[in-house]
Amino acid sequence: MGTYYRITLMQVTPGQIKSAQSKVNNVLDKINQSMSVFEPGSEISRFNEIPAGRKLCVSPDFAEVMRISFKVYEMTDKAFDPTVAPLIELWGFGTDKRVQDFPHGDQIKKILPSVGLDKILMDEKGCLVKKHPHTSLNLSGVAKGYAVDLIARAMEDLKIMSYLIDIGGDMYAGQAKPDGTAWRIGISAPLPHAGTQDYVETAEITNQALATSGDYRNFFIKDNIRYSHIIDPATGYPVRQNIISATVKADSCALADALATAMLIMDKDQALQLSTESEIFEVLLIQMGQNEEISIHSSFGFTETGK
């Protein structure tokens, strides 16, 4: 997945630790073989290569990630859209990791008709069909969170109840620590020069997920304009909102992961309103002004630790 993972387990035996490591390796291998665009034989790579109209029946995990994607796509008025894959490649944030030639309007206009999760059909058996020949998927905005959820289930199968799973900043916490305290998570300062211990807020979670998405580390600058890896599916261009970080609390990490990505694309007021009305997630948004001043907006309470 191109990132780290860190798992903290409380009150465990050596045998549980050994079993946990094995289960973690199995989960991550399974997700990579299913949903990694960097694996030529993965399910997602096979889907991206099939022509329009041909059916591909996928694994239960892939199908579940697609169900979550369809749900968030509808919830966010299409802000979360994993069919931006060709645009991610065009802007140099995909498998090549660089812009071959700076994208121009005609290229983007040519790709946009293939973008939209409504270009993909999925039946009750988990079989997918694309309606447009050039539609393709990139599930990086949800698969990492889904892997966290699978690992959480694996820990509980091993009777490990107090734990914290962290894959690249996507987290799920089990029961409280043995001393009764919640798991306390720092929200990183969303600035390129900030250190790993520079926090602007903290959150406490138990039996809950937390995911953060930001545009402040993966970007490039051309002609003094900053282009982030978060692509707006409506325009085909990197987002130009002044929301630079979104942190979402939810019951599942896959849901939190997808929603955090969508929050960077949505208008601040729309994002906060959706959180309040849906009652299935809470969000904290960080905006940055022209002089790098930070403002924080949330639909839930965080303990402020500094600016």
Secondary structure, DSSP 8 states (H G I E B T S, - for coil): --S-EEEEE-S--HHHHHHHHHHHHHHHHHHHHHH-TTSTTSHHHHHHHS-TT--EE--HHHHHHHHHHHHHHHHTTT-S-GGGHHHHHHTT-SSS-S-SS---HHHHHHHGGG--GGGEEE-TT-EEEESSTT-----TTTHHHHHHHHHHHHHHHTT--SEEEEETTEEEE-S--TTS--EEEEEE--STT--TT-EEEEEEESSEEEEEEESSSSEEEETTEEEES-B-TTTSSB---SEEEEEEEESSHHHHHHHHHHHHHS-HHHHHHHHHHH-SEEEEEEEE-TTS-EEEEESS--EE---
